[in-house]
Amino acid sequence: MPTRIFGDIPGIPEGSEFDNRIMLSQYGVHRPRQAGISGSQTEGADSIVLSGGYEDDEDLGDEIIYTGHGGRSIETGLQVADQQLARQNLALAINCQRGLPVRVIRGYHHRSPHSPIEGYRYDGLYRVDSYWRERGRSGFFVWRFRLVKLVTVNATNQVNEEQSAYGMTKRVETTVQRIVRNTELAILVKEIYDYQCQVCRTQVMTSAGLYAEAAHIQPLGRPHNGPDTLTNLLCLCPNHHVMFDFGGFGIADDLNLIGLDGQLFQRSNHKVSAQYLQYHREHFLLSN
């Protein structure tokens, strides 16, 4: 079986065009001849094809809201069941957690001004910025993945590194649009809890003093559009921040933890909103 390459295929620059899926497979740009996601749920995803198969896809060029695999009728192509975080969908989630790039190919069937008129075009590397589930237009749960374009630096600026098991490793320069967060609120929620995690009550001590992280319950920015308010913030240790963001646990309206033992610690001068807790459970918690 060919080695899975996470990154550019040597000799295939961005903008390369292909007549059909067979050519994509032969050149190793996207090996599956039908599936939209090439990947393994243990290794990650190395490429995807945007071909217009899912009604919930959004293509903004340098940002893509990509709908995962599964739940469609073979006969009609309509969504008839919930998607699961397994197989190719889990592969893309692994990319997010491990920072693996994914090749994006656009096809002529994909309804977007960024797609080619005919054939298929390799449009470069993207990072999987985040993933969540939501009800799609057909009423069933689908998994969504936010992909953000990676901008490759010129070859003269690249740093040579040892070859990995997946092919040549490259340094890339990324341009990321970040939401400007209210630093004062982040500091305030940490001070309210004296830098104690609201889940495990741990204080992390560093050489520069106590450390904690301000975690938004409903994420900021599109497509979640959560508010930057104190009622949408938690004070968490790094471990529980990562677990919370990736659906490792949730919080019930009564503040009991879901997926972990115990209850969220909450002081009288800080009240989290049940609305944002519900949003997190619906979009990120598998057991919901």
Steps between C-alpha positions, in 0.01 A plus 500: 500500500644845408640712781253767612646847440378792710595801291578583137565218257849551349471632146133601540485876573191683617274576204569170321198384301374147437238371258338252737516308829706224339781746427480640853549148629780410260703808598441436872326833558178330617512120483134396555309509171162562665536599867532871572740449791825307472614394842517258787335536840834409659732715283296800385379632164744590224256646243138594430305572183230768486257359245161643595378185672388662827248782517646646821849576361613866499793607284647845566828436325762523774246366749280195449225363723513139388231240570617157608426158355198274540124500546407551133269282295678318218190530281407867555816657640292660779600501866286229668693424822732657757872500426739336747844614615664189356707388200573794268331752730720386788798527265434873449456545876845345549643759259359773722649356817840412350542801272520293180435687171246372248511541122186664356381418149203680345289333233281645228184362664566712811272804494744776587664794320831350616450172310627420150262501203612150406706220651673524838758742639742461791456816708770459763529409866249584773504446874201362688435787741205348689219247476152464648160348426176677419166430336531538125238632261337157483452487879765236571823548693805556280862556594649830384868581460641853466796495260736798472746547213870462572728736309825327402815713517742522210749216470788734591337560838430137581686323776627152417404233749537125521263292289207360696315175448238689300734673255698822499428733787460866405485818699205714397399854580138537601273801490225462757212735568430495873212650690613784726411381848429714803823455700350668805222240521750216465707641784188562710369142479842369604518740793147407613621142545851589615625306194329180618352270236121489534506126425787355704570798734872476408728803508784473247817663632772616259823695543301813412215430741160332478367400158147429375310538173178685419281266294201612296203266533343596167799579274552848363490584130317341211325265481438476877491875574515464877519825699813616681326533837569380852195270487662321204835447673651230721828493689669169416837330526662419161398132512133567566497787249609263222256230615213749506577651158515156338190356667676291766237609749201730527314690768131455581275795578523409870883513462547124541783380277415268210775250421687580822416457868402802703351844449629825355636728771326839476542805722211728589638789292525294182197337336538308176205505260302179446450615139872466426529171689217360286673621183822323600319175578316497168800585283795334674386227739469154347296354786231768466 
